[in-house]
């Protein structure tokens, strides 16, 4: 039963490690997805500013063309009324261009910030993808190894479990689950090493004599007793 407990502890430890590694891989994947979304947002914001910049520049160029045309028409005006109208048109055109140029300055400023933010996000994403890739590969390799080890442990467990009485094995499994992976404990100097309580002398005497399966009256674990050797220091802990 001690052998079974050793196998079960390894199984439990390795299964927990598998879960931890799987969770860590999932977290890395989530982190990459998050950073990718952040990068896309930053790029979209930069692209929107870039589009607005081109739009304003096209508008300014268009207005310059119109202004050339107005200046040409200025040479051909025939009366005062036409001159007044054209001058007003030129005035409005200048104002429009001025407003566009002011807006363009704002867009340039914003574009600079957005470009830097997008570059920062892209570079963070590249770094993350590189480190996460190696971290994930490392964990995948460890997982692969653990899964094959677990497979081997399970085969071993079936073999060991088959040698035990069924009722006893069921009892053992219940205690193993309930008692945090310690179902079988040794008795030394009349003390249960599971809970460190001294066993009642009468109970201990019976345990030594009967050599059957008994549970600790205090922690309810399966007690394992073997005749103590003289040189106590040799007993493995
Ligand atoms: Zn106990």
Boltz pocket constraint, residues with backbone or C-beta under 6 A from the ligand:
constraints:
  - pocket:
      binder: B
      contacts: [[A, 192], [A, 193], [A, 194], [A, 195], [A, 196], [A, 197], [A, 216], [A, 217], [A, 218], [A, 219], [A, 220], [A, 221]]
      max_distance: 6.0
